[in-house]
Amino acid sequence: MRAAHLVLVLGDQLDPKKGALREALPGVDVIVMAEVAAEAGYVRHNRHKIAFIFSAMRHLRDDLIERGFVVDYYAFEDGKRSLQEAVECALKKGAFSRLRCCEPGEHRLVRDISGWQLSVPVEIVEDDRFLASHAHFTAWTSGRKQLRMEHFYRSMRSTFKILIDAEGKPEGGKWNYDDQNRGGWRNKDSVPTRVQWVHDDVTQDVLQLVERQFPDHPGDLKQFYLGATAAQAERQLQWFIDNGLKRFGRYQDALAEESPWLFHSLISMYLNVGLLDPLKVCREVECAWRENRCGLAAAEGFIRQVLGWREYVRGIYWLAGPSYADLNVLGAQRPLPTWFWTGSSDMRCIDVALRQSLDLGYAHHIQRLMVVGNFALISGLDVKQVCDWYLAVYVDAFEWVELPNTLGMALYADGGLMASKPYAASGKYIQRQGNHCSSCRYSPAKVVGEDACPFNSLYWHFLDRHAEEFIRNPRLALSLKNWQKKSKDEQTAILAWAEVEMERLTS
């Protein structure tokens, strides 16, 4: 029998069969878990996120104890400020040959843990909860001038034989069905009722703790909607397959007044902390299509997010390295408006997205990219402040997934490493995708004037001030041509109004 290990389990690594727990031996190794102030408060994490992670950790603790492990667990009330403090305390309670932990999902923590000076060596194992290892992703990038998600996604489909026919070709003859998956919301379909959890004593205790200890963080815990166990995560997945998947594709880009959820799965947070396995999720969705329970476009659109985007952004994060967080190629420096923390911008689409983000820790990808992110992009908001906000408010946000999606996709601050063009749009796009505009005091049909949608003038101002950088981008050629067609007087009026709007909205 080998010597005992002290096994550190982080709050987003809660799969008992993977990571540092994969080779852990009950009756030999000791598991250390800790709810610490440094991790809960380094940004203003949404209270839904803190409560979800603390509750999921405590449920895993109880599960591990049932499996025969000794778990040295430090609750938030125990007052441990940092993970290192908790580990040092645990090391004093036994004789261990090493500390074993799984690679964290942030460069910050990798750097910290690698630098710990402990009484035993530190072994960091690669995170095997993902389908593309570091070596896999690096091999895929070899020899490529552009690292586009579409090509990576196709390779992953082929590697794992997801939605692939007997001849090795994509089912239906196409790799993607985006043209069928971009419907706007016109309130013509009924939105299904969501799973309602009855929270057990563990979760109730955590909710009271977070309410008490984090009074200044966003999040309305009276609306706490998350499960905290693998069984609950699986139930949420099955609910989605049975009730949401059939219409997911058509409405995945839709913006609705009636519901924050529409037909989305609400499983990203469970995937990101290890309560669901991504390959199993993809196979279950594929199975639903093969059993005629949904259309191919819906299944493909969902699998693209898990097998494609999720794995791709993680690969970009580790490939780009710590310096990626410092990129700001467009020189965006306007301070983040205070209304990002209140949801009171006076623009209906923005306020709906912000309020549900703050209250629930949730917004779907189009709200994040094409509403909030789009505004931040075209008004030139400070990249670091925007990224910190995204990391803070969303339950599923960890830096490996948040930073590329925000800095790269939403803000184009990496100059096109991820995106083939900036995802900038006027108010007409938002009007097309949903029904927010009908409840807004601004008109998406107007560009200048007190009742003009601010997105319109800001969009043209963004293109004009970065025209030299974008002139060689073929995906922006038509937009720039349309701008150049406008008369000098019209351009001057639009730019002047955009300056007024930027000052009003961001001062």
N, C-alpha and C positions, 0 to 999 in steps of 0.2 A: 504494500500500500504506500502510495507516495505521500510526501509531507503535505500538510494542510495549506490551502490557499485562502487568502482573504479576497473575496470576489465583490467588486464594486459594481452595483447596478444603478445606472442613471435613470432619470424619470421618463426618458423617451426610448428606453430599451427594455420593454416589459414583456418580451417573448421568452418564456422559461426554457425554450429549446434552442435558442440562438444567442449569438453574442458571447459575452463572458460567462453566461450560464450554460452554454452548450456542453462543456466538459466538466462542469461542477459536480462534485460527489457529495450526496447527502451523508451525513454522519462523519464527514471528513472536513469539507470546506465550510467556511462561514461566509454568509452573504451580508454585505453592509449596504444599507440604503438610507438616504438622508434627505429630508425636506429642509433646505437651507436658505437663508435670507439672500445670499449672494446670487443664487440662481433665480429666485422668485422675484427679485427686485432690480436686476441690472438694467432693465427697461420697465416701463409701467405695464407689465403683462396684464392682459385682461383677466378678471377674476374667474371667468368661466375656465380659462386655460389653467390657472393655478389650481382651482378646485378639481378639475378633471384629472390633472396629473397627480396631485396628492392622493385623491381617492383611488385612482388606478394603481398607484404604488402600494397603498395600504392593502388593497385587495390581492395584489400579487404577493405581498408579504405573507398574508394569511394562507395563500395557496402553497407557497414554498414551505411554510411550516408544516402543512399537511403532508407534503411530499417527503418530510424527514429532514429538512435543512434547519440549521440554526441561523436565525436572521437577527443581526444587530441593527435595529431600526431606530433612527433618530427622527422623531416627529418635530414639526416646526416649533412646538412649545418647548422643546429641549434646548433651544437657543444656540444651536450650532450655526455659526456665521457662514462657513464655507465647507465645501466637500472635503478639502484637505484636513480641516479640523475634525470632521467626523471620522475620516479614515484613521488619523493619528490616534484618536480615542479608541477606535475598534482594535487597532494593532496592539494596544496595551493589555487587551483582555485575553490574548492567547499567543501561541507560538506559531508563526506563519513563515513559509519559505518565500512568499512573494505576494504582491498585490496584483490581481488580474482584473482588467477592465476592458470593455469594448470601446473601440474608437468613437469618441464623441462626434456629434454632428456639427460642431463649430470649431473653426481654427483657434478661437480664443481658448476653449477648454482643452484642446489637444496640446497647445502650448503650455497651459498651466499644469496639466497632469504630467506631461513629459518632464517638467522642471521640478516636480516635487522631490524634496530630499527626505526620504523616509528610512526607517530601519531595515526595510526589505526592498528588493528591486521591484520596479513597476513593469508589468508586461501589458502592452496594449495590443489587442487582437482586432483584426479587420471586422467591420460590421457586415455580417452576412445576411442581414434582413433585406437586402436589396438584390435585384436580379443582375445588375451590371456591376461587377467588381471594378476596382480602380484599374486593374490590368486590362479588363475587358474594354472599358471605355477608352483607355489610352491607346489600345491596339486599334480601336475603331477610328480614332482621330489621325492615325499615322498616314501621312501623305495627302491629307485633305486640306485644301485651301479654305474651305468654309465648313463650319461645324453646324449644319442645319439639322434641326430636330427630325424633320421628315425622313431624312436618309437613315438616321439612327433608329427611328421607330420601325422602319421597314426591316432593318437588320435584326432588331429584337423580335419582331413577328416571326421572321424566318428561323431564328435561333431557337425560340421556344415553341414554334409551330402552333401559334395562336391565329385563328381565322385563316389557316392555310389549307388548301385542298390537297388531294392525293398526289398531284403533279408538282407540288411545291409553289403554287401560285396563290395570290390572295383570293379569298373567297369572293365570289361575285365579279371577279375580273378587275377590281379596283382596290388600291391601297387605302384610299380615304373617300369618305362620303360627306365632306364638309358642305357641299352644295345642298344637301338634304338636312343639314343639322344647324341651320342658322335662322330659324323662324323667329319672328317677333311675337310679342304677347299682345293679344287683343281680347283677353278674358272670354274666350270661346270654349275653353276646356275647364272642367272642375279639377281643383287641386286636391289630392288625396290627404286624408288625415294622417298625421305622423304617429310613429310609435311614441307612447307616453310611458316613461319609466316611473316605477315606484321606488324611490331612493331608500336604500337600507340605512341602518344606523351608522355604518362607516361613512357613507357619503353625507348623511345629515350632519355628522360631527364636523366633517371637512368644510361643508358649506358655512356652518356657523363660525368656524375658525377663520376662513378667508374673509367673510363679511367683517369680522372683528379686526383682523390684522392688516387688511389692505383697503382701508376706507377711501383712499384717494385714487385707486385704480379703476379703470372702466369696467363695466360688466354688471348687468342686472341679474343677480343670482336668484331672484324670484322667478326668473324664466329659465332656470338651469335645465337643459334639455339633453344632457349627455349621459350615456351609460359609462361604466367604469371597469367592465370585465370583458374578457375575450368572448364569453357567451353572449353578452349584450351587443358587442360589436358585430358578431355573426348574425344576430337577430336583426340588427339594423340593415345589414347587407341583404338578408333575405327579404325584408320588407321592401327594400328598393327594387330588387329583382321582380318581386310580385306586383308592386304598385307604381313604381316610378320609371323603370327602365324603358318600357314601351314608348313613352313620350319624352324620355330624357333627351334623345338626339335632337328632335325637332325644336325643343325649347331650351337647350343648354345655354344659348346666348341671349335668352329673352330677359327683359327687365319688366318687373311687374309691381304694381301697387298692392295687389291682393295678397301676396305671400313672399316672404324672404326665401323660401325653400323651393317653390315650384316642384320640379320632378328630380332635383339633385339628390345624390346618394347620401350625403352627410357622413362619409366614412373616411375622409382624408385624415382627420385627427386620429382615428383608430389605426390606420396604416402607419402614420408617422411616429406613433409610440410603441408599435409592435403588437397591438392587439389583433390585427389582421395581417395575413400573409399576402403580398401583392400577386404572386403567381396563382394562388388559390382563388383570389378574387377574379382575376382575368379568366380563369378556366370556368368558374361558375357562371360568369356572364356569357362566355362563349357557349356553354351548355344550354343556357336559356334560349339563345338564338337557334341552336340546332334543334331544340324542342319546340320551335315555333312560338315562343313566348314573347318575342320581340322581333323587330326588324333588324336587318343587317346594319343599316346606317346607325341605329341606336347603339347596338353592341360595339361596333367599330369606334364610334365617337367616344364611348366610355373607356374602352380598352386603350385607346390612344392616350388618354389622360394618365392612366396608371402605368402602362408598359412603355409609353413614349415619354410624355412630358416629365413625369415624376423621376424617372431614371435619368433622363437627359439633364435636367437642371442640377441634379446631384453630381453628375459627372462633370459638368461645367464648373461647379463650385470648387471641387477638389482640384481639377486641372488648372484653373486660373490662379489658385493660391490666395493667401491672405491679402495681397495687394489689390485684388479685385475690388474690395470694398472702398478703395480710395479713388476709383475711376470716376471721372466727371467730364467727358469729352465735350459736352455742350456748354460747360461752364455755368450750370444752373446753380444759383446762389440765393434766390429769394427765400426769406425765412418762412417756415411752415406757418400758415395762418392758425390762430388760436381756435377757429371754428372747426378744425379737424378733430378737436377734442370735445366739441359740443354738438356737432351736427346741425349748425345753424348758419349755413352759407347763403341762404335765400335762393338756392338753385335746387329744384325739387329732386332731380335725379341724384345729385350729390348728397343731399340731406338724407334721402332714404337709405343710400348705401352707407353713409357714415353712421347714422343712428343704429342701424342693425349691426354694423361692425362693432360699435362701442357697446351696445346693449347685449349682444349675443356672441360676439367674437367670431362672426361669420359673415361672409359675402361670397357670392360665387365669382368665377374667374372673370366674367365680363364686367361685373361691378368693380373688381379690383383693377383690371387692365384698362378698360375703355371708358370708365366713368371717373373714379378717383385717380387712377394712374394717368389717364389722359389729361385731366385738368392739371395735375402736377407737372406733366411733361410740357404742355403748351404754355403754361404760365412760368416755367423755369424755376420751380421750387427746389430748394437745396436738397441734393441727392441723399446726403447722410441723414438729414432730418426725416425725409420721407421714408427711407429704409427703416429707420428706428421706429417710426410710427407703425409701419406694416408689421414689423417683428413683435411689437407690443400688443396690437389689438386683436390679432387672429389666433384662434385656438390651435390651428394646425401649423402655425408659423415657427419654424426652427431655421437657423441661419442658412443651412445648406439648401433649403427650398425657397426661403423668402428672398435672399439676396439676389440670386440670378433672375428670379421672376420680377422683382421690383427694379433693381438697378439695370438689368439687361433688357428685359422685355418691356416693362412699363415706361422707363425713363431713358432708354437708349444711351445710357451713360457709358457703356462699354464700346460705343462706336460701331456696333453691328456684329460683335462676336456671336451673339445669340440670334438677333432679329435681322431679317433682311431689309427692314425699313423701320422708322419710328412709327409706333402705333398711335398716331395723332388722328383726330377726327373732329368734325364740327358737330353742332347740335342735331343735324339731320340724321346722323348715324344713330344717336340715342333715341330720336323720335321713331325711327324705323324699327328699333328693337323692342319697344315697349310702349307703355301708356303713361309714363311720368309727365310728359310734356303737357298733357291735357290738364294737369293739376298744378302747373307752374305758372308764375306770373310773367315769365319770359317766353317769347315766341321764337321757335327754331327757324322760322321763315325770314327773320330779320337779322341783319348783321350789325347795324349801328342804331343807337338810340336807347332810351331808358328801358324799353321793353324788349330789346334784342337779346337773344340767348348769348351769354358771355362766351360760350364755346366757339361761336362763329368768328368773332373778331380775333379772339386769342389764337385760333387755328391759323388764320392767315398771317398774323403777326409772327407766329412760330416759324412758318415756312419762309417768310421774308427775311427774318434775322439770321436764319441758318441756310439761306439759299446756296451760298458758295460751298457749304459742306454737303448739300444734298443734290447738287446739280448733276452729279454722275450716277446717282441712284436711279436705275430704270423704273423702280416701283413708285417713284415720286415724280416722274417726268410729267405725267398728265396733270397732277395737282399744281406743279410749278408753272406749267404752261397756262393753266386756267388763271393763275394769279397774274401772270405777265400779260394776259389778254385784257385785264381790267385797265381802265383809264388811269392816268396819273392822279387825277382828282379823286377817283374812287379809292385808289390805294392809299392816298394820303388820309382820307377820311376814316378808312378802316383802321389804319395804323394808329392814328390819333385816338380813336375811340378805344382801341385795345389797350393803349397806355393808361387811359382813364380807368378802364375796368381792372387792369392788373393792380393798379395802385389802390383802388377801392377794395378789391377782394383779398389782397395779400398784405395790406398795411397793418 
